Every structure is written in C-alpha cells, then in structure tokens.
Amino acid sequence: MARKKSKDGSNDRCDRMGKAEYMEKLAPLQLELNRLARWVQTQGQRVLVLVEGRDTAGKGGAIAALSDTLNPRQCRVVALGKPSDRERGQWYFQRYVPHLPATGEIVLMDRSWYNRAGVEPVMGFCSAEQSQAFLDQVPRFEQLLVDDGILLFKYWLCVDQAQQEQRFAERLADPMKRWKLSPIDLQAREKYAAYTAARETMLKASHSRHAPWTLVDFNDQRRGRLKLIRHLLDQLPDTAVPDETIVFPPLPGEPLRETYRGKLRPIR
C-alpha cells in the first residue's frame, strides 16, 4: 500500500478506506457471520476469539464489527478489568475459565490471558518469573481447550508507532473518546520498543500448530477489520444452515392502538 510523508516526517497511509466503501464491504461479511452463528448454534460448536494488540490498535472496533449484528445472548464480549485481590491469589488462568464458551456460543475476548505476556511484564505488574511461568503453561492450557473441542482463534492487531501516536492524540482531542485514555496508555507511549520485545517473546512461545497466531495490519482499521473477519470465516467449514421458515399469519381484525390509563403518557 502506498505511503506518504506526514507533516511531522512520519509515514502515513494515503489511501485509507472510506466509510462508504467499508460499509459496503462489511455488509456481506456480517451476513456470513450470522450464518456462522446459526451453524455454531445448530451444531453445538464453541468458538473463542482472542483479540490482542497494543493500545489504540483497534481491538474494540474489530470486536464491534464481529458482534454488532449477532445475538448478544449467543455472542458474548469479555473485557475483564484488573484482577481483584482474591483473583491475584488464584492460578493465573482461573479467572478466565468461567468466561469460556459453552455449547452454541461465540466468545470474543478484548484482551485475554495474554496480558501476562504483554502489559503486565512491560509495566511491572508481574515478575519475570511469573511471566515465564505463563509462557511455559499457555501452550498446554490452549492444547486442553482445543482438545476439548473449542475452536480457538488468536489475532494480534499490528499498528506502527506513528499511527499509535496519532490515535492517542485523537483520543485526547475528542471528549467522546477521552475515556479511552488511562495513565497506563500515557506510559505505554514511551514503551513501544519494550512492547515489541514482549510481543516477539510471546509469539515465539505461544504460536503453535494447535493454537496459531494471526497477525493483521491495523494501520488502516477499516481494512484490518475486513481482513480479520474474512480470515475468521475462511478458517471454518461451510457454515450454510437453512433459514428457519417463519410465517406471520394475518391479525384477526383491525390492529389495536396502544392505550393508557391514568396520567402517564408516552413522549411523542
């Protein structure tokens, strides 16, 4: 993809996908996602998608694109906060186990147990020994999930430092996005190289045949979302399930108006 120099001298995309083109290409993919959801439900499958990446990579937007048109009772988004004192005294994976998908469910994790391989060691929230223990255990943990029949997909959203800086600035300038900024984000700006090193260590330890990582370029978030969804759909078998036939019989008589007693009335 072609690049151009921005005013500050950094590289920037010059052919970002526009919203109209994005929505046009997203619509058929979301239709396929709904077919996938019906297949998961009728076949009793369990799908688990981990969405990881740096701050501002676009994890929330990717998960929204995946889940917006799906039944929220079937497709759950899991975004855990910092662990409680009790959770810190548990086996590390324990707090994530209750959120694993049951039969017929799709679970999308906005960050996951891989916090222990990224933000926690980089920001000093865990010791080097704890992080290494995680890296030793995670292939075996994921092997157990896959052996039990869970369809596991792991995505890392890639974003350049210049693009990350631009997105931080946008959050700072937009009152509707200010909530996305945290003290951790501000510190993360200075630790781009440290996060890169931690990511490479994580990929080396946890990229396996049974639970491989897929890296997606998210410098253009709209293109990235489309690529991620297309890849996910392509990893699964033909998910076509015939639509259930629903017949609306005619109402007996004329439709009734909504009526109210007392003083309360709906706003019109």
Secondary structure, DSSP 8 states (H G I E B T S, - for coil): --EEE-TTS-EEESS---HHHHHHHHHHHHHHHHHHHHHHHHHT--EEEEEEESTTSSHHHHHHHHHTTS-TTTEEEE---S--HHHHTS-GGGGTGGGS--TT-EEEEES-GGGGGTHHHHHTSS-HHHHHHHHHHHHHHHHHHHHTT-EEEEEEEE--HHHHHHHHHHHHH-TTTGGG--HHHHHHGGGHHHHHHHHHHHHHHH--SSS-EEEEE-SSHHHHHHHHHHHHHHTS---------------SSS-------SS-----
